[in-house]
Amino acid sequence: MTNTTAPKTARLTIGDTEIDLPLMHGTEGEVAIDIRNLRAKTGAVTFDPGLGNTGSCESKITFLDGEKGILRYAGYPIEQLAQQSSFVEVMWLLLHQELPSKGQLEQFTHDVTYHTMLHEDLKRLFSSLPKAGHPMAVCAAAVGALSTYYQKVGPSTPEQQWSDAIRLLAKMPTIAAYSYKHSIGQPFMYPRNDIPYAANILHMMFGTPCEKYEPNPVVARALDLLLILHADHEQNCSTSTVRTVGSSGANLFASVSAGISALWGPLHGGANEAVIDMLMAIRDGERTAREFMELAKKKDSGVRLMGFGHRVYKNYDPRALILKQACYDVLGQLGKKDPLLDIALELEQIALNDAYFIDRKLYPNVDFYSGIIYKALGIPTDMFTVFFAIGRMPGWIAQWLEYQRDPAAKITRPRQIYQGSNTREYTPVGAR
Ligand code: ACO
């Protein structure tokens, strides 16, 4: 709702120059200063490393309030979607910002189910890469390579963009599973189009041609929940990367391949893998939880409490709250116990009562508990971030499409504050 009494401009004074900059108001009450004409009118630019104070676009896809710990996809609270929806339905929701009708959902489910196969030639890409290569690198390569199979000449049409979106959503699980099968030297399993999305991922990862494999419905449902929770998170590092690459006119596959690379980093999606490494190091007696926490508070130690802290959440990440409960549910349903959960709970308790973490508003993020569930589901550690990528796929695509359709969108090209040498004369190498 637009607030008609809200101020419309912000006044900025630089020396003798005074300008009024228009204010923008988001539907959830956010206020932004529109600085599009700032440089033209004053010659100055803004400085915001990490872009923590910069809105890079207007979006209708995801809302999050980091202070209150709120996350909604197109207005629907993440808690309701986690409980009642499915990952495929959430895909549609993000892409259209509306829930699908029954007929739309059936058609869409059919579409993302019947484009799951990869071109047979693309399989050779996997075999050409080292078995020990990280699956995120393999997935980035394979997704980028899809553009060679679906190449277009000239600017793409909305119809082409939609069919690329369907292909990517359908083929990402196959790519992910093949990256795993290649790493362990097992034959690739063709997708099964008669079972649901998450169950099919399990089939392609854990099935073999030698034995009948029926995905465990508890595992499949837990996986579906994880995918829902990871599906979008507005302008995070990888999503901004996808939009930035797309802003140059690059195709969807190339843009998303870059997003996968951005997600891989340990400060972003790679944290889920790092959390398990951290918990296992404590379990194996390298140091106690308390010793680890002391180290995490020391800047020069290079150690951080992985899975804690967030650029936007200054409160409990609502996804972490859901996943913490899901840890108990999944372990209980599978009849498993994991000492890593006890260690995670201990670390969390120490952090929530420690001035260092309280003062900096550092709380568990989505990665803190997700690894424990992936582990319980039998997902190998180096595949955790790949599952994050499968989950984030609809978000990346929705954001990429929104950018392509935004009449105000421009190629992303920030400015800098140059701090290097002033002009000087070139000296030939012999005279230096
Ligand atoms: N452990 C210890 N100290 C931390 C942590 C942490 N996990 N996170 C932040 N801090 C400290 C910083 O050292 C800094 O302290 P200072 O004010 O004394 O200098 C302060 O808290 C603010 O941290 P920044 O790094 O400035 O915060 P920023 O918003 O840039 O970074 C980030 C957020 C990258 C997520 C950070 O909290 C972090 O590294 N967390 C661990 C990695 C992680 O879990 N990443 C996943 C994030 S969720 C996602 O991407 C899916």
Residues whose N, C-alpha, C, O or C-beta is under 5 A from the ligand:
A	BS01	ACO	P266 L267 H268 G269 A271 A296 V303 R304 L305 M306 G307 F308 G309 H310 R311 R360 N365 D367
